[in-house]
Amino acid sequence: MTAWRSLAVKLCGTLAGVSLVAMMLLTVTDVILRAAINRPIRGTFELVELLLACTFFLALPAAFLRGDHIVVDVIDTLAPRRVALLKRVAEAIAVVVIAAMAWQGWLAARDTLVFNDVTSDLEIPRILYWIPVLAGMIGGGIAAAIMAVRPANQR
């Protein structure tokens, strides 16, 4: 793996991991406080929702760059010579799908910004939810494109 790919994987993985740990700690703390003294943390659902978006979408570019997708390898045994081509086709399709998702996400984020949407409890601007989503989709699309055109010896 090249140095820049390794750095991108570490950065995305670390941000996603920190978001996941924060989400778990917040949830556990909320449950304990609710059970022990009947004082849940206000806005836990909204914060977990934001952290979940960070966890999933910031991990997306790293998954593409590492090739850590869920794979059903039935075709590997049936047509082993076609596997490399099928992987490239799948990566190209991923680029198109992620680009469409990013475009639609951009439109939804723009509406959120125009209407100044906020969450109900903490009044967190909803545009903050779209930042990791769009960053992850754009990064994932770029990563998928890079992986689709990389030389066969760098797989």
C-alpha positions as CSV (number, residue, x, y, z in Angstrom):
1,M,0.0,0.0,0.0
2,T,1.4,3.4,-0.9
3,A,2.2,6.0,1.8
4,W,-0.7,8.3,0.9
5,R,-3.2,5.3,0.9
6,S,-1.9,4.2,4.2
7,L,-2.2,7.7,5.7
8,A,-5.8,8.0,4.3
9,V,-6.7,4.6,5.7
10,K,-5.3,5.5,9.1
11,L,-7.0,8.9,9.2
12,C,-10.4,7.7,8.2
13,G,-10.2,4.6,10.4
14,T,-9.1,6.7,13.4
15,L,-11.9,9.2,13.0
16,A,-14.5,6.4,12.5
17,G,-13.1,4.5,15.5
18,V,-13.1,7.6,17.8
19,S,-16.7,8.2,16.7
20,L,-17.6,4.6,17.5
21,V,-16.0,4.7,20.9
22,A,-17.7,8.0,21.7
23,M,-21.0,6.6,20.7
24,M,-20.5,3.5,22.9
25,L,-19.4,5.5,25.9
26,L,-22.3,7.9,25.6
27,T,-24.8,5.1,25.3
28,V,-23.4,3.2,28.2
29,T,-23.2,6.3,30.4
30,D,-26.7,7.2,29.5
31,V,-28.0,3.7,30.4
32,I,-26.2,3.7,33.7
33,L,-27.4,7.2,34.7
34,R,-30.9,6.3,33.6
35,A,-30.9,3.1,35.7
36,A,-29.0,4.3,38.7
37,I,-30.4,7.8,39.3
38,N,-33.1,8.2,36.7
39,R,-31.1,11.1,35.0
40,P,-30.5,10.2,31.4
41,I,-28.2,12.4,29.3
42,R,-30.2,15.0,27.4
43,G,-29.9,14.6,23.6
44,T,-28.2,11.2,23.7
45,F,-30.2,10.0,20.7
46,E,-29.2,13.1,18.6
47,L,-25.5,12.7,19.5
48,V,-25.5,9.0,18.8
49,E,-27.2,9.7,15.5
50,L,-24.5,12.1,14.5
51,L,-21.7,9.8,15.7
52,L,-23.2,6.9,13.8
53,A,-23.1,9.0,10.6
54,C,-19.4,9.7,11.4
55,T,-18.6,6.1,12.1
56,F,-20.1,4.7,9.0
57,F,-19.4,7.3,6.3
58,L,-15.8,8.1,7.5
59,A,-15.0,4.4,7.4
60,L,-16.2,4.1,3.8
61,P,-13.0,5.5,2.1
62,A,-10.8,3.3,4.3
63,A,-12.9,0.2,3.4
64,F,-12.4,0.9,-0.3
65,L,-8.7,1.6,0.0
66,R,-8.1,-1.6,2.0
67,G,-10.5,-3.7,-0.1
68,D,-12.3,-4.7,3.1
69,H,-15.7,-5.2,1.5
70,I,-18.1,-8.0,2.3
71,V,-17.4,-10.5,-0.5
72,V,-19.3,-13.5,-1.7
73,D,-16.6,-15.6,-3.5
74,V,-18.7,-18.1,-5.3
75,I,-17.5,-16.8,-8.7
76,D,-13.9,-17.2,-7.6
77,T,-14.1,-21.0,-7.9
78,L,-16.4,-21.0,-11.0
79,A,-14.6,-18.5,-13.2
80,P,-11.2,-17.6,-11.5
81,R,-9.9,-15.8,-14.6
82,R,-12.8,-13.4,-14.6
83,V,-12.5,-12.3,-10.9
84,A,-10.1,-9.4,-11.6
85,L,-12.3,-8.0,-14.3
86,L,-15.4,-8.4,-12.1
87,K,-13.7,-6.6,-9.3
88,R,-12.9,-3.7,-11.6
89,V,-16.5,-3.6,-12.9
90,A,-17.8,-3.7,-9.3
91,E,-15.5,-0.8,-8.3
92,A,-16.6,1.2,-11.4
93,I,-20.3,0.6,-10.5
94,A,-19.5,1.7,-6.9
95,V,-18.1,5.0,-8.2
96,V,-21.3,5.7,-10.1
97,V,-23.6,4.7,-7.2
98,I,-21.6,6.7,-4.7
99,A,-21.5,9.7,-7.0
100,A,-25.3,9.6,-7.3
101,M,-25.6,9.2,-3.5
102,A,-23.3,12.2,-3.0
103,W,-25.2,14.3,-5.5
104,Q,-28.5,13.5,-3.8
105,G,-26.9,14.0,-0.4
106,W,-25.6,17.4,-1.5
107,L,-29.2,18.4,-2.6
108,A,-30.6,17.3,0.8
109,A,-27.8,19.0,2.7
110,R,-28.4,22.2,0.8
111,D,-32.1,22.1,1.7
112,T,-31.1,21.5,5.4
113,L,-28.9,24.6,5.3
114,V,-31.5,26.8,3.5
115,F,-34.2,25.9,6.1
116,N,-31.8,26.0,9.1
117,D,-33.0,22.6,10.3
118,V,-32.0,21.8,13.8
119,T,-32.5,18.8,16.1
120,S,-35.3,18.9,18.6
121,D,-33.5,18.5,21.9
122,L,-30.1,20.1,21.6
123,E,-30.8,22.2,18.5
124,I,-27.8,20.9,16.7
125,P,-27.8,22.3,13.2
126,R,-28.7,19.3,10.9
127,I,-26.1,20.5,8.4
128,L,-23.5,19.1,10.8
129,Y,-24.9,15.6,10.2
130,W,-24.3,16.0,6.4
131,I,-20.7,17.0,6.7
132,P,-19.4,13.5,7.6
133,V,-21.9,11.9,5.2
134,L,-20.8,14.0,2.2
135,A,-17.1,13.8,3.2
136,G,-17.3,10.0,3.4
137,M,-19.3,9.6,0.2
138,I,-16.9,11.9,-1.7
139,G,-13.9,10.2,-0.2
140,G,-15.4,6.8,-0.8
141,G,-16.1,7.7,-4.4
142,I,-12.5,8.9,-4.9
143,A,-11.1,5.8,-3.2
144,A,-13.3,3.5,-5.4
145,A,-12.1,5.3,-8.5
146,I,-8.5,5.0,-7.5
147,M,-8.9,1.3,-6.8
148,A,-10.7,0.7,-10.1
149,V,-7.8,2.1,-12.1
150,R,-4.9,1.0,-10.1
151,P,-2.4,-1.5,-11.6
152,A,-3.2,-5.2,-11.2
153,N,0.1,-5.7,-9.2
154,Q,-1.2,-3.2,-6.5
155,R,-4.3,-5.2,-5.6
